[in-house]
């Protein structure tokens, strides 16, 4: 959990509590795959977490209704660079592997998806 402020850590613990799961906090240097056309104003914001591998956290994040099937769709960013942006959806990034989220103004959904373990 080092590298994130207390407010974000509390938000992440609270999100995991709402999902009835234990948090799996990221380290600042963990890497996240984020859609190359990601736009925080284009909703919904979607995230899914595969099991971590190497320095990758397992997170894939994109905006909008449709996930591109382009194999080069995702760019990689370090978590510490995302923290600086203070985006509201960062509260979901302590959900453990196998979890997904979808958020839009006034809407939140978090669910476990066993298929995320089938890489």
Sine and cosine of phi, psi and omega as CSV:
sin_phi,cos_phi,sin_psi,cos_psi,sin_omega,cos_omega
0.00,0.00,-0.10,0.99,-0.05,-1.00
-0.89,0.45,0.53,-0.85,0.03,-1.00
0.99,-0.14,-0.20,0.98,0.07,-1.00
-0.92,-0.40,0.49,-0.87,-0.04,-1.00
-0.97,0.23,0.25,-0.97,-0.06,-1.00
-0.88,0.48,-0.59,0.81,-0.02,-1.00
-0.90,0.44,-0.72,0.69,0.01,-1.00
-0.91,0.41,-0.65,0.76,0.02,-1.00
-0.87,0.50,-0.66,0.75,0.04,-1.00
-0.91,0.42,-0.68,0.73,0.03,-1.00
-0.87,0.50,-0.64,0.77,0.01,-1.00
-0.93,0.36,-0.66,0.75,0.07,-1.00
-0.88,0.47,-0.67,0.74,0.00,-1.00
-0.90,0.44,-0.67,0.74,0.03,-1.00
-0.89,0.47,-0.69,0.73,0.02,-1.00
-0.91,0.42,-0.61,0.79,0.05,-1.00
-0.90,0.44,-0.66,0.75,0.04,-1.00
-0.89,0.46,-0.52,0.86,0.02,-1.00
-1.00,0.04,-0.06,1.00,-0.01,-1.00
0.86,0.50,0.73,0.68,0.05,-1.00
-0.63,-0.78,0.31,-0.95,0.02,-1.00
-1.00,0.07,0.62,-0.78,-0.01,-1.00
-0.94,0.35,0.54,-0.84,0.13,-0.99
-0.82,-0.58,0.99,0.12,-0.11,-0.99
-0.90,0.43,0.56,-0.83,0.07,-1.00
-1.00,0.05,0.39,-0.92,0.17,-0.99
-1.00,-0.08,0.45,-0.89,-0.05,-1.00
-0.82,0.58,-0.55,0.84,-0.04,-1.00
-1.00,0.04,-0.06,1.00,0.07,-1.00
-0.88,0.48,0.57,-0.82,-0.07,-1.00
-0.97,-0.26,0.57,-0.82,-0.06,-1.00
-0.82,-0.58,0.69,-0.72,0.09,-1.00
-1.00,0.03,0.82,-0.57,-0.05,-1.00
-0.77,-0.64,0.71,-0.71,-0.05,-1.00
-0.79,0.61,0.70,-0.71,-0.08,-1.00
-0.91,0.42,-0.35,0.94,0.05,-1.00
-0.96,-0.28,0.39,0.92,-0.03,-1.00
-0.83,0.56,0.71,-0.70,0.05,-1.00
-0.60,-0.80,0.90,-0.43,-0.08,-1.00
-0.88,0.48,-0.33,0.94,0.01,-1.00
-1.00,0.04,-0.18,0.98,0.04,-1.00
-1.00,-0.09,0.91,-0.42,-0.09,-1.00
-0.94,-0.33,0.38,-0.93,0.05,1.00
-0.98,0.20,0.26,-0.97,0.18,-0.98
-1.00,-0.09,0.77,-0.63,-0.06,-1.00
-0.88,-0.47,0.58,-0.82,0.10,-0.99
-0.55,-0.84,0.58,-0.82,0.11,-0.99
-0.62,-0.78,0.56,-0.83,-0.06,-1.00
-0.84,-0.55,0.95,-0.32,0.17,-0.99
-0.97,0.24,0.18,-0.98,0.12,-0.99
-0.87,0.50,0.62,-0.79,0.04,-1.00
-0.88,0.48,0.49,-0.87,0.07,-1.00
-0.52,-0.86,0.73,-0.68,-0.07,-1.00
0.84,0.55,-0.76,-0.65,0.04,-1.00
-1.00,-0.10,0.15,0.99,0.04,-1.00
-1.00,0.06,0.72,-0.69,-0.03,-1.00
-0.97,0.26,-0.30,0.95,-0.09,-1.00
0.99,-0.11,-0.21,0.98,-0.04,-1.00
-0.98,0.22,0.70,-0.71,0.20,-0.98
-0.84,-0.55,0.81,-0.59,-0.06,-1.00
-0.82,-0.58,0.69,-0.72,0.09,-1.00
-0.51,-0.86,0.29,-0.96,0.02,-1.00
-0.89,-0.45,0.46,-0.89,-0.01,-1.00
0.99,-0.14,0.05,-1.00,-0.11,-0.99
-0.99,0.14,-0.38,0.92,-0.14,-0.99
-0.85,-0.53,0.72,-0.69,0.10,-1.00
-1.00,0.03,0.82,-0.57,0.02,-1.00
-0.90,0.43,0.56,-0.83,0.09,-1.00
-0.99,-0.13,0.13,0.99,0.07,-1.00
-0.92,0.40,0.85,-0.52,-0.04,-1.00
-0.88,0.47,-0.33,0.94,0.03,-1.00
-0.98,-0.18,0.34,0.94,-0.11,-0.99
-0.92,0.39,-0.55,0.83,-0.11,-0.99
-1.00,-0.08,0.67,-0.74,0.21,-0.98
-0.98,-0.18,0.36,-0.93,-0.02,-1.00
-0.94,-0.34,0.73,-0.68,0.05,-1.00
-0.75,-0.66,0.52,-0.86,0.13,-0.99
-0.97,0.23,0.63,-0.78,0.02,-1.00
-0.79,0.61,-0.65,0.76,-0.05,-1.00
-0.86,0.50,-0.49,0.87,0.03,-1.00
-0.97,0.23,-0.49,0.87,0.06,-1.00
-0.96,0.27,-0.60,0.80,-0.02,-1.00
-0.82,0.57,-0.64,0.76,-0.04,-1.00
-0.88,0.48,-0.43,0.90,-0.05,-1.00
-0.98,0.22,-0.35,0.94,0.05,-1.00
0.86,0.52,0.53,0.85,0.05,-1.00
-0.92,0.38,0.61,-0.79,-0.06,-1.00
-0.88,0.48,-0.55,0.83,-0.06,-1.00
-0.94,0.33,-0.16,0.99,0.05,-1.00
-0.88,0.48,-0.36,0.93,0.01,-1.00
-0.87,0.49,-0.34,0.94,-0.05,-1.00
-1.00,0.00,-0.12,0.99,-0.15,-0.99
-0.98,0.21,0.07,1.00,0.16,-0.99
-0.99,-0.14,-0.02,1.00,0.11,-0.99
-0.88,0.48,0.68,-0.74,-0.06,-1.00
-0.97,0.25,0.13,-0.99,0.05,-1.00
-0.80,0.60,0.62,-0.78,-0.01,-1.00
0.99,-0.13,-0.09,1.00,-0.04,-1.00
-0.98,-0.21,0.46,-0.89,0.06,-1.00
-0.77,-0.64,0.37,-0.93,0.16,-0.99
-0.61,-0.79,0.42,-0.91,0.10,-0.99
-0.59,-0.81,0.84,-0.54,-0.03,-1.00
-0.72,-0.70,0.54,-0.84,0.08,-1.00
-0.48,-0.88,0.22,-0.97,0.01,-1.00
-0.80,0.60,0.85,-0.53,0.01,-1.00
0.97,0.23,0.16,0.99,-0.05,-1.00
-0.66,-0.75,0.69,-0.73,0.05,-1.00
-0.60,-0.80,0.73,-0.68,0.11,-0.99
-0.64,-0.77,0.72,-0.69,0.08,-1.00
-0.72,-0.70,0.71,-0.70,0.01,-1.00
-0.46,-0.89,0.43,-0.90,0.04,-1.00
-1.00,0.04,0.67,-0.74,-0.02,-1.00
-0.73,-0.68,0.99,-0.16,-0.03,-1.00
-0.82,0.57,-0.50,0.87,-0.04,-1.00
-0.88,0.48,-0.33,0.94,0.00,-1.00
-0.94,0.35,-0.20,0.98,0.07,-1.00
-1.00,0.02,-0.14,0.99,0.00,-1.00
-0.99,-0.13,0.99,0.10,-0.04,-1.00
-0.99,0.13,0.00,0.00,0.00,0.00
